Amino acid sequence: MKKLLILKISLAIGLLILVSNLSISAQKVDCTKVTDDELVKTIQEKLSEKYADQMEHINIHVKDGEVFIEGWTTTKKISKDIEKIVKKIKCVKKVFNKLRIGTGGGCTEGTKPCGEICIPNNQTCNIKTKGGN
């Protein structure tokens, strides 16, 4: 009889823990309070987990929750995977994947150097380099 009572109490405690964890994970992020700069940082951190070796030639620019991925990757598969990763991040409204496949090159008119890539003159360079930013 004691064992049955202990088992019931243990199951009840386990159920409470499970329910409380579900409610915590179900909390929504208020995207109206997430700035574009915060979103850039979140995207860079997430991409760096898998593609740290690519991040020196990828620039992330965010405007009102819309993400522009610019620069280059070594393969089309990496480019597509980066796009998928970014699309799954909370508060990202839309993704524009402008990554080229191959290696960098010179900047054209209306663009400026940003690490190993070129970006429009009116954008901020947010590339993370090995030495910091």
N, C-alpha and C positions, 0 to 999 in steps of 0.2 A: 504494500500500500504506500509506503514511504517513497519507494522508487518511482511509482507512478506519479506521485505528487511532484517529485523533483523533475521528472521528465516533462510534465505539463508546464511547470514554471520555466524550465529551460527553453521549451518551445515558444512560450509566450514572450520571453525576453528576446529570443532570436527574431521573432516576428516583428517586435517593436523596433529592433535595430534595422531590419530590412526596410520597413516602412519609412523610418526616418531618413535612411540613406536615399531612398527613391525620391522623397520629397525635396531633399537638398539638390539632387542632380536634375530635377525637373524645373528648378528655378530658372527663370528666363533672364537674359541679359537685356538691360534697357539700352538699346542701340542709340537712342537719342542723346545719351550721355557719353557715348564713345566717340572721341575725336578722331579725325583722319590720321593724325600723328600716332595716336595709340594703336590704331588699326595697322599702320605701317609696321610698328614695332612687333605687334603680335604675329603678323604675317612673316616677318623676317625671322623671328624666333622659331616659328613652326617649320618654315622651309629649311632653316639651318640644321634642324634635327636630322634631316635626311640628305640634304644637299649643301652642306657646308662648303664643299669644294667648288660649287657653282656660284656661290653668293657674291663673289667679287666682281662678277660681270652681269649681275641681275639687279635692276633697279625697280623698286616698288613705289608707285605713286598712287595716292588715294585722294579722290575728290568726291565728297558727299557719299562715301560708302562704296563708290565705284572704283575698282582696282585696275590699274594699268601696270602690266608686267612687261618690262622692256629690257633689252640686252640680248644675250645669246646663251645657248646651252650646247653641249656637245652632241646631244641626240634629240630626235623628235620625241622619243619615248619620255625623256626627262622633261621636256617642255610640256607635254600633255599631263604628266603626273603632277608637275608644279601647279598647273591650272586646276586640276582636281582638288589638290590639297587646299588651295586658296578658296575655292568655291565652298568648301565645307566649314570655313571659319565663320563663326557667328558675326553678324552685322555686315558681312560682305553682301552688297546688293547685286553687283554685276562684275564680271571679270573680262578684261580685254587683254588677251595674250598676244603681245607683239614681239615675242622672243624669236630671234633668228637661230638657225641651226648652223653650227660651225664655229668659227672664231671671229673676234672683233674686227675692226677696220677703222678707217678715218671717219671723222664727223662730217656730215653734209651741211649745207647752208641752213641756218635756222636751228641748228643743234649745237650742243656743247659737250665736252668730255665729262664723263661721270664714271670714275674708276676706269674700267676697260671697255666701256660702252659710250654711246652718245644718246643724249636725251634732249627734248625740246628746250630751248633757251628759257622758257618761262616756268620750268619745273625745278624742284629741289632735288639735289642728288642725295639719295638715302642709302647708298651702297655701304654695306659693312665690310671693312677691310680687316686684315689680320692685325693691324696696328691700332684698331679702335673703330673709327668711322671714316 
